Amino acid sequence: MRYMMFVATDPEAEPYVPEDDHIAEWVAEVEARGVHVYGDRLRPVQDATLVRVRGGDVLVTDGPFTESKEWIGGFDILDCRDLDEAIEIASRHPMARFGRIELRPVWPFDAEPVADS
């Protein structure tokens, strides 16, 4: 199953320590395990562009779309056996310590719709 892993900041996380950021080791490990599909960093929120259509008009706004102290700094797509494996992999990412990781299953367009709760 594929998972989108959002790598985000978190103001409540422990302070960032560059010497403890072993991202190259994490990438090498998940690539060696064959579960890493693709991933990359994202430019800062100041470089974001928000696109909306309202009343038939395309509205474009530069910069962050929200006044938030948390923002997505990167992403990875993982192809794991199950959620447990995805959690184990995410827990090893340096930003699980210095920020937060959100895992979300990929929902293919040809998959069954989610039942209402």
C-alpha positions as CSV (number, residue, x, y, z in Angstrom):
1,M,0.0,0.0,0.0
2,R,1.3,3.5,-0.8
3,Y,1.4,6.2,1.8
4,M,2.1,9.9,1.4
5,M,4.3,11.0,4.2
6,F,4.2,14.7,4.9
7,V,7.2,16.1,6.8
8,A,6.2,19.1,8.8
9,T,7.4,21.6,11.3
10,D,6.0,21.5,14.9
11,P,6.6,24.3,17.3
12,E,6.2,21.9,20.2
13,A,8.9,19.5,19.0
14,E,12.4,19.4,20.5
15,P,14.8,22.0,19.2
16,Y,16.5,21.2,15.9
17,V,20.1,19.9,16.2
18,P,21.8,19.8,12.8
19,E,24.3,17.1,14.1
20,D,21.4,14.8,14.9
21,D,19.7,15.2,11.5
22,H,20.7,12.0,9.8
23,I,18.4,12.3,6.8
24,A,20.9,10.9,4.3
25,E,21.0,7.7,6.4
26,W,17.2,7.5,6.5
27,V,17.0,7.9,2.7
28,A,19.6,5.2,2.2
29,E,17.8,2.8,4.5
30,V,14.3,3.2,2.9
31,E,15.8,3.0,-0.6
32,A,17.7,-0.2,0.4
33,R,14.5,-1.7,1.8
34,G,12.8,-0.9,-1.6
35,V,9.9,1.1,0.0
36,H,10.9,4.6,-1.1
37,V,9.0,5.7,-4.2
38,Y,9.9,9.4,-4.3
39,G,10.5,12.3,-2.0
40,D,11.9,15.8,-1.8
41,R,12.0,19.0,0.2
42,L,9.7,21.9,-0.5
43,R,10.6,25.5,-0.8
44,P,9.6,27.7,2.2
45,V,5.9,28.8,2.6
46,Q,6.9,32.3,1.4
47,D,7.4,30.7,-2.0
48,A,3.9,29.2,-2.1
49,T,1.2,30.1,-4.5
50,L,-2.5,29.6,-3.6
51,V,-4.9,29.0,-6.6
52,R,-8.7,29.1,-6.1
53,V,-11.7,29.5,-8.4
54,R,-14.6,31.5,-7.0
55,G,-17.5,32.6,-9.1
56,G,-15.7,31.6,-12.3
57,D,-12.7,33.8,-11.5
58,V,-9.2,32.4,-10.9
59,L,-7.8,33.9,-7.8
60,V,-4.0,33.6,-7.2
61,T,-2.4,34.6,-3.9
62,D,1.3,34.6,-3.2
63,G,2.8,33.4,0.0
64,P,1.3,31.2,2.8
65,F,-2.4,30.6,2.7
66,T,-2.7,30.5,6.5
67,E,-1.2,32.2,9.5
68,S,0.3,29.0,11.0
69,K,3.4,28.1,12.9
70,E,3.4,24.7,11.3
71,W,4.1,24.0,7.6
72,I,4.9,21.2,5.3
73,G,8.7,21.1,4.5
74,G,8.8,18.0,2.4
75,F,7.2,14.7,1.4
76,D,7.9,11.1,0.6
77,I,5.8,8.5,-1.1
78,L,6.3,5.1,0.5
79,D,5.2,1.7,-0.7
80,C,4.8,-0.4,2.4
81,R,3.3,-3.8,3.4
82,D,0.9,-2.1,5.8
83,L,0.4,0.9,8.1
84,D,2.7,-0.7,10.8
85,E,5.6,-0.7,8.4
86,A,4.9,2.9,7.3
87,I,4.8,4.0,11.0
88,E,8.1,2.2,11.7
89,I,9.7,3.9,8.7
90,A,8.3,7.3,9.6
91,S,9.4,7.0,13.2
92,R,13.0,6.8,12.0
93,H,12.8,10.1,10.0
94,P,14.7,12.9,11.8
95,M,11.7,15.2,11.6
96,A,9.7,12.7,13.7
97,R,11.9,14.2,16.5
98,F,12.3,17.8,15.3
99,G,8.9,18.2,13.8
100,R,6.1,15.9,12.9
101,I,5.2,13.3,10.3
102,E,1.8,12.7,8.9
103,L,1.1,9.5,7.1
104,R,-1.9,9.2,4.8
105,P,-2.8,6.3,2.6
106,V,-3.0,7.0,-1.1
107,W,-6.5,6.7,-2.4
108,P,-6.5,5.7,-6.1
109,F,-9.3,7.1,-8.2
110,D,-10.4,3.6,-9.2
111,A,-10.7,2.5,-5.5
112,E,-14.0,2.1,-3.8
113,P,-15.4,5.2,-2.1
114,V,-15.0,5.6,1.6
115,A,-18.2,4.7,3.5
116,D,-19.8,7.5,5.6
117,S,-19.1,7.2,9.3
